[in-house]
Amino acid sequence: MSRTIGFTAQDAARVRFGRSCLWETVASIRVLRHPAGHGVHRPWVRRVRPELDRLLARVPERTGAAFALLGDLVGSGALGHYMPDLLTPPPVSLEPSLAAELEQLAGTPAEVVRSQLAYLRDRWTPRLQAMADDPAGWLARLADVVASYWEVALAPDWSRVSAVADAEVFHRARQQAADGTSALLNDLHERVGWDGRQLTVSGTRCLGARDLEGGGLCLVPSVFVWPTVLVVADEQTAQLAFPCRGIGTLWEADESGPPGALEEVLGRSKARLLAVLQAPLSTTEAAARVELSVSTASEHLTALRAAGLVRTHRTGRRTLHVRTAAGDSLISASP
């Protein structure tokens, strides 16, 4: 199975990036439903699943039915398993707002809801029928349960997830500026290919070809979509959610600290800062990880940046720091 998306010149000029709370929400639910296929997220699954079980045990039956409906819509996460596009409206910002996205979800027109639910006839449930009968009512309940799920499953780690996604946007934007859109699209994932006229995504539920008509393509970096990609091609603006780099260390604990020899060279505080920056962090987050004041951490980060061991970039209102290749080499080479 594959999806082929034809581009006009206008569409190619409208390739952009967007961040989305809802994309991470639905992708994370798929991780929970099929953890064996997402081994890198097992530490997160082990922590979150008991919290969700406790939440579900105390909600009223009506809310429990809405949680079950969310599961019906997201599906099992199997390759090519269709998920209604209403769950992932096109992102409009690099600084996503869950409240704004839930408002957009709740406002999905009834005819759109019913047309997308029709694709789920092979796994129809009484809850899906109820949603088809009363789209507005069930969309409101769906938005409520997504908000509840978010607070338990994603809010505690959102700053970390955001830092990784922000760093991915920064990296990909630089790649596009240096090497062009063609190089960017062909480097996103092994299932994604671009030949200058068409984007082909293999292993998708959406079969056949479709030409864009000026709405462009929104690239959505995601932590939880790993190790695959997800595509929405039937809306005015096509979307491609792709995995961020650097998620292999996302859930690692920080207690191991830097190698002792590195502390002797850089000093304890600088060495500890360098060790925690395997994933992008703000100055405040990095300071908290190594128990330094923000002003002291900022001073040390400036020195590490001057030495070429740390790179700093701004995305929106956030300033993020991450190790450079030289910093990675120094950490890995130190006994």
VOZA-34854 format. One record per residue (C-alpha): residue number from 1; residue in three letters; y negated, z, x negated. Coordinates in nm, 4 decimals. Layout:
REM residues N
+-----+------+----------+----------+----------+
| seq | type |        v |        w |        u |
+-----+------+----------+----------+----------+
| NUM |  ALA |        Y |        Z |        X |
...
+-----+------+----------+----------+----------+
***
This chain:
REM residues 335
+-----+------+----------+----------+----------+
| seq | type |        v |        w |        u |
+-----+------+----------+----------+----------+
|   1 |  MET |   0.0000 |   0.0000 |   0.0000 |
|   2 |  SER |  -0.3508 |  -0.0734 |  -0.1177 |
|   3 |  ARG |  -0.7023 |  -0.1144 |   0.0090 |
|   4 |  THR |  -0.9259 |  -0.3954 |  -0.1151 |
|   5 |  ILE |  -1.2998 |  -0.3574 |  -0.0674 |
|   6 |  GLY |  -1.5214 |  -0.6607 |  -0.1207 |
|   7 |  PHE |  -1.8717 |  -0.6082 |  -0.2569 |
|   8 |  THR |  -2.1868 |  -0.8063 |  -0.2040 |
|   9 |  ALA |  -2.4495 |  -0.8014 |  -0.4793 |
|  10 |  GLN |  -2.6435 |  -0.5534 |  -0.2674 |
|  11 |  ASP |  -2.3415 |  -0.3208 |  -0.2452 |
|  12 |  ALA |  -2.2847 |  -0.3332 |  -0.6200 |
|  13 |  ALA |  -2.6464 |  -0.2296 |  -0.6674 |
|  14 |  ARG |  -2.5919 |   0.0654 |  -0.4303 |
|  15 |  VAL |  -2.3122 |   0.2417 |  -0.6146 |
|  16 |  ARG |  -2.4259 |   0.6040 |  -0.6212 |
|  17 |  PHE |  -2.2942 |   0.9581 |  -0.6569 |
|  18 |  GLY |  -2.2759 |   1.2326 |  -0.3946 |
|  19 |  ARG |  -2.1477 |   1.5872 |  -0.3775 |
|  20 |  SER |  -1.9716 |   1.7223 |  -0.0688 |
|  21 |  CYS |  -1.8547 |   2.0617 |   0.0530 |
|  22 |  LEU |  -1.6351 |   1.8986 |   0.3176 |
|  23 |  TRP |  -1.4591 |   1.6732 |   0.0680 |
|  24 |  GLU |  -1.3634 |   1.9792 |  -0.1365 |
|  25 |  THR |  -1.2609 |   2.1629 |   0.1811 |
|  26 |  VAL |  -1.0160 |   1.9017 |   0.3076 |
|  27 |  ALA |  -0.8836 |   1.8293 |  -0.0418 |
|  28 |  SER |  -0.8240 |   2.2004 |  -0.1008 |
|  29 |  ILE |  -0.6339 |   2.2296 |   0.2283 |
|  30 |  ARG |  -0.4051 |   1.9517 |   0.1072 |
|  31 |  VAL |  -0.3506 |   2.1491 |  -0.2131 |
|  32 |  LEU |  -0.2471 |   2.4538 |  -0.0111 |
|  33 |  ARG |  -0.0108 |   2.2475 |   0.2045 |
|  34 |  HIS |   0.1509 |   2.0729 |  -0.0910 |
|  35 |  PRO |   0.0957 |   2.2914 |  -0.4026 |
|  36 |  ALA |   0.3848 |   2.1357 |  -0.5944 |
|  37 |  GLY |   0.1832 |   1.8164 |  -0.6282 |
|  38 |  HIS |  -0.1244 |   1.9974 |  -0.7609 |
|  39 |  GLY |   0.0114 |   2.2204 |  -1.0355 |
|  40 |  VAL |  -0.3221 |   2.2710 |  -1.2079 |
|  41 |  HIS |  -0.4460 |   2.4600 |  -0.9001 |
|  42 |  ARG |  -0.1559 |   2.7059 |  -0.8740 |
|  43 |  PRO |  -0.3630 |   3.0069 |  -0.9899 |
|  44 |  TRP |  -0.6101 |   2.9323 |  -0.7116 |
|  45 |  VAL |  -0.3289 |   2.8877 |  -0.4571 |
|  46 |  ARG |  -0.1685 |   3.2201 |  -0.5547 |
|  47 |  ARG |  -0.4969 |   3.4023 |  -0.5057 |
|  48 |  VAL |  -0.6178 |   3.2285 |  -0.1894 |
|  49 |  ARG |  -0.3025 |   3.2010 |   0.0203 |
|  50 |  PRO |  -0.2642 |   3.5791 |   0.0851 |
|  51 |  GLU |  -0.6346 |   3.5982 |   0.1784 |
|  52 |  LEU |  -0.5918 |   3.3162 |   0.4296 |
|  53 |  ASP |  -0.2790 |   3.4767 |   0.5734 |
|  54 |  ARG |  -0.4758 |   3.7960 |   0.6349 |
|  55 |  LEU |  -0.7567 |   3.5973 |   0.7969 |
|  56 |  LEU |  -0.5203 |   3.4098 |   1.0291 |
|  57 |  ALA |  -0.3403 |   3.7305 |   1.1245 |
|  58 |  ARG |  -0.6563 |   3.8797 |   1.2747 |
|  59 |  VAL |  -0.8202 |   3.5823 |   1.4496 |
|  60 |  PRO |  -0.7869 |   3.5366 |   1.8284 |
|  61 |  GLU |  -0.5434 |   3.2790 |   1.9624 |
|  62 |  ARG |  -0.8186 |   3.0298 |   2.0435 |
|  63 |  THR |  -0.9430 |   3.0362 |   1.6841 |
|  64 |  GLY |  -0.5877 |   3.0122 |   1.5540 |
|  65 |  ALA |  -0.5422 |   2.6946 |   1.7565 |
|  66 |  ALA |  -0.8533 |   2.5481 |   1.5926 |
|  67 |  PHE |  -0.7137 |   2.6320 |   1.2484 |
|  68 |  ALA |  -0.3902 |   2.4582 |   1.3472 |
|  69 |  LEU |  -0.5913 |   2.1549 |   1.4648 |
|  70 |  LEU |  -0.7571 |   2.1387 |   1.1234 |
|  71 |  GLY |  -0.4107 |   2.1224 |   0.9707 |
|  72 |  ASP |  -0.3114 |   1.8467 |   1.2122 |
|  73 |  LEU |  -0.6125 |   1.6410 |   1.1091 |
|  74 |  VAL |  -0.5806 |   1.6903 |   0.7342 |
|  75 |  GLY |  -0.2079 |   1.6162 |   0.7350 |
|  76 |  SER |   0.0467 |   1.6878 |   0.4661 |
|  77 |  GLY |  -0.1364 |   1.5194 |   0.1810 |
|  78 |  ALA |   0.1486 |   1.2742 |   0.1250 |
|  79 |  LEU |   0.0511 |   0.9507 |  -0.0495 |
|  80 |  GLY |  -0.1045 |   0.7171 |   0.2052 |
|  81 |  HIS |  -0.1277 |   0.9829 |   0.4784 |
|  82 |  TYR |  -0.4292 |   0.9002 |   0.6971 |
|  83 |  MET |  -0.6999 |   1.1630 |   0.7489 |
|  84 |  PRO |  -0.9777 |   1.1012 |   1.0055 |
|  85 |  ASP |  -1.3024 |   0.9974 |   0.8404 |
|  86 |  LEU |  -1.4991 |   1.2349 |   1.0639 |
|  87 |  LEU |  -1.3914 |   1.5166 |   0.8308 |
|  88 |  THR |  -1.5764 |   1.3576 |   0.5391 |
|  89 |  PRO |  -1.9165 |   1.2184 |   0.6425 |
|  90 |  PRO |  -2.0958 |   1.0379 |   0.3578 |
|  91 |  PRO |  -2.2731 |   1.2814 |   0.1213 |
|  92 |  VAL |  -2.6483 |   1.2492 |   0.1130 |
|  93 |  SER |  -2.7247 |   1.4726 |  -0.1856 |
|  94 |  LEU |  -2.6094 |   1.5994 |  -0.5232 |
|  95 |  GLU |  -2.6783 |   1.9514 |  -0.3940 |
|  96 |  PRO |  -2.4525 |   1.9733 |  -0.0888 |
|  97 |  SER |  -2.5098 |   2.2068 |   0.2048 |
|  98 |  LEU |  -2.2069 |   2.3201 |   0.4029 |
|  99 |  ALA |  -2.4239 |   2.3976 |   0.7058 |
| 100 |  ALA |  -2.5740 |   2.0486 |   0.7085 |
| 101 |  GLU |  -2.2345 |   1.8824 |   0.6702 |
| 102 |  LEU |  -2.0841 |   2.0946 |   0.9488 |
| 103 |  GLU |  -2.3736 |   1.9979 |   1.1757 |
| 104 |  GLN |  -2.2976 |   1.6336 |   1.1032 |
| 105 |  LEU |  -1.9270 |   1.6929 |   1.1710 |
| 106 |  ALA |  -1.9971 |   1.8657 |   1.5022 |
| 107 |  GLY |  -2.2221 |   1.5770 |   1.6088 |
| 108 |  THR |  -1.9589 |   1.3050 |   1.5668 |
| 109 |  PRO |  -1.9751 |   1.0774 |   1.8753 |
| 110 |  ALA |  -1.6852 |   1.1124 |   2.1195 |
| 111 |  GLU |  -1.5888 |   0.7460 |   2.0927 |
| 112 |  VAL |  -1.5613 |   0.7783 |   1.7133 |
| 113 |  VAL |  -1.3411 |   1.0863 |   1.7478 |
| 114 |  ARG |  -1.1044 |   0.9130 |   1.9879 |
| 115 |  SER |  -1.0828 |   0.5916 |   1.7843 |
| 116 |  GLN |  -0.9925 |   0.7839 |   1.4685 |
| 117 |  LEU |  -0.7445 |   1.0104 |   1.6446 |
| 118 |  ALA |  -0.5630 |   0.6982 |   1.7608 |
| 119 |  TYR |  -0.4454 |   0.6456 |   1.4021 |
| 120 |  LEU |  -0.2553 |   0.9767 |   1.4230 |
| 121 |  ARG |  -0.0140 |   0.8727 |   1.7000 |
| 122 |  ASP |   0.2786 |   0.9013 |   1.4581 |
| 123 |  ARG |   0.2119 |   1.2759 |   1.4257 |
| 124 |  TRP |   0.0584 |   1.3529 |   1.7653 |
| 125 |  THR |   0.0361 |   1.7146 |   1.8837 |
| 126 |  PRO |  -0.0921 |   1.8826 |   2.2031 |
| 127 |  ARG |  -0.3923 |   2.0011 |   2.0005 |
| 128 |  LEU |  -0.4860 |   1.6449 |   1.9076 |
| 129 |  GLN |  -0.4578 |   1.5496 |   2.2740 |
| 130 |  ALA |  -0.6878 |   1.8388 |   2.3652 |
| 131 |  MET |  -0.9408 |   1.7184 |   2.1092 |
| 132 |  ALA |  -0.9245 |   1.3646 |   2.2475 |
| 133 |  ASP |  -0.9895 |   1.5071 |   2.5956 |
| 134 |  ASP |  -1.2842 |   1.7253 |   2.4842 |
| 135 |  PRO |  -1.4248 |   1.6008 |   2.1508 |
| 136 |  ALA |  -1.7510 |   1.7982 |   2.1584 |
| 137 |  GLY |  -1.5854 |   2.1306 |   2.2368 |
| 138 |  TRP |  -1.3175 |   2.0978 |   1.9707 |
| 139 |  LEU |  -1.5596 |   1.9692 |   1.7081 |
| 140 |  ALA |  -1.7678 |   2.2854 |   1.7519 |
| 141 |  ARG |  -1.4580 |   2.5024 |   1.7115 |
| 142 |  LEU |  -1.3482 |   2.2941 |   1.4154 |
| 143 |  ALA |  -1.6839 |   2.3502 |   1.2440 |
| 144 |  ASP |  -1.6484 |   2.7257 |   1.2982 |
| 145 |  VAL |  -1.3038 |   2.7459 |   1.1416 |
| 146 |  VAL |  -1.4076 |   2.5302 |   0.8455 |
| 147 |  ALA |  -1.6893 |   2.7807 |   0.7839 |
| 148 |  SER |  -1.4414 |   3.0702 |   0.8014 |
| 149 |  TYR |  -1.1986 |   2.8947 |   0.5684 |
| 150 |  TRP |  -1.4827 |   2.8211 |   0.3263 |
| 151 |  GLU |  -1.5843 |   3.1862 |   0.2979 |
| 152 |  VAL |  -1.2327 |   3.2937 |   0.2041 |
| 153 |  ALA |  -1.1036 |   2.9985 |   0.0027 |
| 154 |  LEU |  -1.3999 |   2.8280 |  -0.1653 |
| 155 |  ALA |  -1.7143 |   3.0414 |  -0.1616 |
| 156 |  PRO |  -1.5905 |   3.2852 |  -0.4317 |
| 157 |  ASP |  -1.5363 |   2.9971 |  -0.6773 |
| 158 |  TRP |  -1.8043 |   2.7549 |  -0.5641 |
| 159 |  SER |  -2.0349 |   2.8062 |  -0.8614 |
| 160 |  ARG |  -1.7492 |   2.7221 |  -1.0976 |
| 161 |  VAL |  -1.6390 |   2.4209 |  -0.8929 |
| 162 |  SER |  -1.9990 |   2.3000 |  -0.8681 |
| 163 |  ALA |  -2.0497 |   2.3273 |  -1.2429 |
| 164 |  VAL |  -1.7506 |   2.1041 |  -1.3113 |
| 165 |  ALA |  -1.8582 |   1.8479 |  -1.0499 |
| 166 |  ASP |  -2.2179 |   1.8484 |  -1.1745 |
| 167 |  ALA |  -2.0979 |   1.7849 |  -1.5286 |
| 168 |  GLU |  -1.8851 |   1.4955 |  -1.4022 |
| 169 |  VAL |  -2.1853 |   1.3355 |  -1.2334 |
| 170 |  PHE |  -2.3828 |   1.3712 |  -1.5550 |
| 171 |  HIS |  -2.1038 |   1.2139 |  -1.7615 |
| 172 |  ARG |  -2.0444 |   0.9256 |  -1.5197 |
| 173 |  ALA |  -2.4139 |   0.8510 |  -1.4779 |
| 174 |  ARG |  -2.4496 |   0.8245 |  -1.8555 |
| 175 |  GLN |  -2.1423 |   0.6006 |  -1.8657 |
| 176 |  GLN |  -2.2891 |   0.3734 |  -1.5992 |
| 177 |  ALA |  -2.6219 |   0.3567 |  -1.7831 |
| 178 |  ALA |  -2.4583 |   0.2795 |  -2.1173 |
| 179 |  ASP |  -2.1699 |   0.0512 |  -2.0177 |
| 180 |  GLY |  -2.2471 |  -0.0744 |  -1.6680 |
| 181 |  THR |  -2.1007 |  -0.0313 |  -1.3205 |
| 182 |  SER |  -1.7879 |  -0.2342 |  -1.4017 |
| 183 |  ALA |  -1.6879 |   0.0014 |  -1.6839 |
| 184 |  LEU |  -1.7603 |   0.3013 |  -1.4613 |
| 185 |  LEU |  -1.5437 |   0.1829 |  -1.1720 |
| 186 |  ASN |  -1.2521 |   0.0784 |  -1.3935 |
| 187 |  ASP |  -1.2488 |   0.4182 |  -1.5650 |
| 188 |  LEU |  -1.2452 |   0.6391 |  -1.2560 |
| 189 |  HIS |  -0.8679 |   0.6558 |  -1.2014 |
| 190 |  GLU |  -0.5501 |   0.4626 |  -1.2741 |
| 191 |  ARG |  -0.5222 |   0.3690 |  -0.9039 |
| 192 |  VAL |  -0.8716 |   0.2172 |  -0.8949 |
| 193 |  GLY |  -0.9502 |  -0.1324 |  -1.0235 |
| 194 |  TRP |  -1.2627 |  -0.3487 |  -1.0148 |
| 195 |  ASP |  -1.2671 |  -0.7214 |  -1.0908 |
| 196 |  GLY |  -1.6378 |  -0.7872 |  -1.0457 |
| 197 |  ARG |  -1.6043 |  -0.8790 |  -0.6774 |
| 198 |  GLN |  -1.3527 |  -0.6400 |  -0.5241 |
| 199 |  LEU |  -1.2547 |  -0.2779 |  -0.5617 |
| 200 |  THR |  -0.8809 |  -0.2191 |  -0.5161 |
| 201 |  VAL |  -0.7419 |   0.1290 |  -0.4471 |
| 202 |  SER |  -0.3629 |   0.1504 |  -0.4460 |
| 203 |  GLY |  -0.1567 |   0.3963 |  -0.2429 |
| 204 |  THR |  -0.3943 |   0.4300 |   0.0518 |
| 205 |  ARG |  -0.3186 |   0.4462 |   0.4228 |
| 206 |  CYS |  -0.5960 |   0.1953 |   0.4992 |
| 207 |  LEU |  -0.4240 |  -0.1405 |   0.4584 |
| 208 |  GLY |  -0.5782 |  -0.4802 |   0.4152 |
| 209 |  ALA |  -0.9169 |  -0.5983 |   0.2985 |
| 210 |  ARG |  -1.2662 |  -0.5149 |   0.4114 |
| 211 |  ASP |  -1.6004 |  -0.6452 |   0.2884 |
| 212 |  LEU |  -1.8927 |  -0.4098 |   0.2619 |
| 213 |  GLU |  -2.2128 |  -0.5215 |   0.4256 |
| 214 |  GLY |  -2.4885 |  -0.3666 |   0.2175 |
| 215 |  GLY |  -2.4048 |   0.0006 |   0.2733 |
| 216 |  GLY |  -2.2807 |   0.0426 |  -0.0818 |
| 217 |  LEU |  -2.0291 |   0.2849 |  -0.2295 |
| 218 |  CYS |  -2.0672 |   0.6600 |  -0.2743 |
| 219 |  LEU |  -1.8613 |   0.8094 |  -0.5583 |
| 220 |  VAL |  -1.7694 |   1.1724 |  -0.4878 |
| 221 |  PRO |  -1.6478 |   1.3828 |  -0.7826 |
| 222 |  SER |  -1.3942 |   1.6401 |  -0.6643 |
| 223 |  VAL |  -1.2022 |   1.9257 |  -0.8185 |
| 224 |  PHE |  -0.9318 |   1.9520 |  -0.5518 |
| 225 |  VAL |  -0.8603 |   1.5809 |  -0.5014 |
| 226 |  TRP |  -0.6762 |   1.5819 |  -0.8384 |
| 227 |  PRO |  -0.4432 |   1.4134 |  -0.9345 |
| 228 |  THR |  -0.5112 |   1.1282 |  -0.6924 |
| 229 |  VAL |  -0.8075 |   0.9646 |  -0.5193 |
| 230 |  LEU |  -0.9143 |   0.9493 |  -0.1548 |
| 231 |  VAL |  -1.1024 |   0.6609 |  -0.0004 |
| 232 |  VAL |  -1.3058 |   0.6034 |   0.3143 |
| 233 |  ALA |  -1.3778 |   0.2337 |   0.3601 |
| 234 |  ASP |  -1.4294 |   0.1885 |   0.7331 |
| 235 |  GLU |  -1.7753 |   0.3434 |   0.7599 |
| 236 |  GLN |  -2.1084 |   0.1779 |   0.6809 |
| 237 |  THR |  -2.1118 |   0.3519 |   0.3426 |
| 238 |  ALA |  -1.7729 |   0.3464 |   0.1697 |
| 239 |  GLN |  -1.6687 |   0.6591 |  -0.0206 |
| 240 |  LEU |  -1.4322 |   0.7179 |  -0.3083 |
| 241 |  ALA |  -1.3457 |   1.0768 |  -0.3997 |
| 242 |  PHE |  -1.2112 |   1.0940 |  -0.7543 |
| 243 |  PRO |  -1.0951 |   1.3836 |  -0.9755 |
| 244 |  CYS |  -1.3306 |   1.5502 |  -1.2184 |
| 245 |  ARG |  -1.2415 |   1.5713 |  -1.5835 |
| 246 |  GLY |  -1.1946 |   1.9139 |  -1.7390 |
| 247 |  ILE |  -1.0200 |   2.0838 |  -1.4471 |
| 248 |  GLY |  -0.7209 |   2.1753 |  -1.6649 |
| 249 |  THR |  -0.9023 |   2.4890 |  -1.7742 |
| 250 |  LEU |  -1.0840 |   2.5557 |  -1.4465 |
| 251 |  TRP |  -0.8750 |   2.8555 |  -1.3422 |
| 252 |  GLU |  -0.8046 |   2.9919 |  -1.6883 |
| 253 |  ALA |  -0.8999 |   3.3535 |  -1.7451 |
| 254 |  ASP |  -1.1667 |   3.4181 |  -2.0055 |
| 255 |  GLU |  -1.0126 |   3.7317 |  -2.1539 |
| 256 |  SER |  -0.8552 |   3.5573 |  -2.4515 |
| 257 |  GLY |  -1.1925 |   3.5285 |  -2.6269 |
| 258 |  PRO |  -1.2755 |   3.3220 |  -2.9329 |
| 259 |  PRO |  -1.0661 |   3.3098 |  -3.2514 |
| 260 |  GLY |  -1.1471 |   3.5981 |  -3.4848 |
| 261 |  ALA |  -1.2357 |   3.3715 |  -3.7743 |
| 262 |  LEU |  -1.4946 |   3.1947 |  -3.5616 |
| 263 |  GLU |  -1.6638 |   3.5257 |  -3.4857 |
| 264 |  GLU |  -1.7060 |   3.5848 |  -3.8571 |
| 265 |  VAL |  -1.8842 |   3.2507 |  -3.8969 |
| 266 |  LEU |  -2.0981 |   3.2365 |  -3.5828 |
| 267 |  GLY |  -2.1230 |   3.6001 |  -3.4906 |
| 268 |  ARG |  -1.9425 |   3.7603 |  -3.1983 |
| 269 |  SER |  -2.1874 |   3.6670 |  -2.9227 |
| 270 |  LYS |  -2.2265 |   3.3005 |  -3.0167 |
| 271 |  ALA |  -1.8506 |   3.2642 |  -3.0661 |
| 272 |  ARG |  -1.7787 |   3.4174 |  -2.7249 |
| 273 |  LEU |  -2.0334 |   3.1897 |  -2.5578 |
| 274 |  LEU |  -1.8802 |   2.8852 |  -2.7223 |
| 275 |  ALA |  -1.5333 |   2.9933 |  -2.6065 |
| 276 |  VAL |  -1.6289 |   3.0212 |  -2.2368 |
| 277 |  LEU |  -1.8065 |   2.6854 |  -2.2269 |
| 278 |  GLN |  -1.4880 |   2.4804 |  -2.1951 |
| 279 |  ALA |  -1.6227 |   2.4192 |  -1.8426 |
| 280 |  PRO |  -1.9945 |   2.3766 |  -1.7686 |
| 281 |  LEU |  -2.1842 |   2.6968 |  -1.6890 |
| 282 |  SER |  -2.5426 |   2.7886 |  -1.6218 |
| 283 |  THR |  -2.7178 |   3.0306 |  -1.8565 |
| 284 |  THR |  -2.6791 |   3.3103 |  -1.6004 |
| 285 |  GLU |  -2.3088 |   3.2409 |  -1.5492 |
| 286 |  ALA |  -2.2386 |   3.2189 |  -1.9216 |
| 287 |  ALA |  -2.4298 |   3.5424 |  -1.9846 |
| 288 |  ALA |  -2.2281 |   3.7224 |  -1.7173 |
| 289 |  ARG |  -1.8973 |   3.5986 |  -1.8598 |
| 290 |  VAL |  -1.9692 |   3.7446 |  -2.2033 |
| 291 |  GLU |  -2.1715 |   4.0463 |  -2.0833 |
| 292 |  LEU |  -2.5037 |   3.9522 |  -2.2420 |
| 293 |  SER |  -2.8542 |   3.9560 |  -2.1001 |
| 294 |  VAL |  -2.9764 |   3.6169 |  -1.9807 |
| 295 |  SER |  -3.2509 |   3.6108 |  -2.2430 |
| 296 |  THR |  -3.0067 |   3.6849 |  -2.5276 |
| 297 |  ALA |  -2.7582 |   3.4260 |  -2.4006 |
| 298 |  SER |  -3.0382 |   3.1689 |  -2.3774 |
| 299 |  GLU |  -3.1373 |   3.2342 |  -2.7389 |
| 300 |  HIS |  -2.7780 |   3.1948 |  -2.8598 |
| 301 |  LEU |  -2.7275 |   2.8789 |  -2.6532 |
| 302 |  THR |  -3.0374 |   2.7275 |  -2.8079 |
| 303 |  ALA |  -2.8914 |   2.7900 |  -3.1533 |
| 304 |  LEU |  -2.5520 |   2.6434 |  -3.0550 |
| 305 |  ARG |  -2.7245 |   2.3371 |  -2.9097 |
| 306 |  ALA |  -2.9276 |   2.2893 |  -3.2277 |
| 307 |  ALA |  -2.6019 |   2.2989 |  -3.4261 |
| 308 |  GLY |  -2.4505 |   2.0244 |  -3.2070 |
| 309 |  LEU |  -2.1841 |   2.2548 |  -3.0604 |
| 310 |  VAL |  -2.3223 |   2.2734 |  -2.7050 |
| 311 |  ARG |  -2.4791 |   2.0103 |  -2.4808 |
| 312 |  THR |  -2.7260 |   2.1040 |  -2.2062 |
| 313 |  HIS |  -2.8248 |   1.8957 |  -1.9072 |
| 314 |  ARG |  -3.0078 |   1.9460 |  -1.5801 |
| 315 |  THR |  -2.8701 |   1.8454 |  -1.2419 |
| 316 |  GLY |  -3.0993 |   1.9180 |  -0.9493 |
| 317 |  ARG |  -3.2243 |   2.2728 |  -0.9985 |
| 318 |  ARG |  -2.9305 |   2.3748 |  -1.2177 |
| 319 |  THR |  -2.9204 |   2.3664 |  -1.5960 |
| 320 |  LEU |  -2.5646 |   2.3522 |  -1.7309 |
| 321 |  HIS |  -2.4207 |   2.4059 |  -2.0766 |
| 322 |  VAL |  -2.0856 |   2.2766 |  -2.2010 |
| 323 |  ARG |  -1.9159 |   2.2430 |  -2.5379 |
| 324 |  THR |  -1.9484 |   1.9140 |  -2.7228 |
| 325 |  ALA |  -1.6537 |   1.7453 |  -2.8930 |
| 326 |  ALA |  -1.7631 |   1.9188 |  -3.2134 |
| 327 |  GLY |  -1.7540 |   2.2546 |  -3.0353 |
| 328 |  ASP |  -1.4075 |   2.1797 |  -2.8965 |
| 329 |  SER |  -1.2849 |   2.0921 |  -3.2447 |
| 330 |  LEU |  -1.4256 |   2.4112 |  -3.3878 |
| 331 |  ILE |  -1.2533 |   2.6245 |  -3.1243 |
| 332 |  SER |  -0.9165 |   2.4480 |  -3.1630 |
| 333 |  ALA |  -0.9262 |   2.4456 |  -3.5428 |
| 334 |  SER |  -1.0078 |   2.8134 |  -3.5875 |
| 335 |  PRO |  -0.7060 |   3.0369 |  -3.6616 |
+-----+------+----------+----------+----------+
***
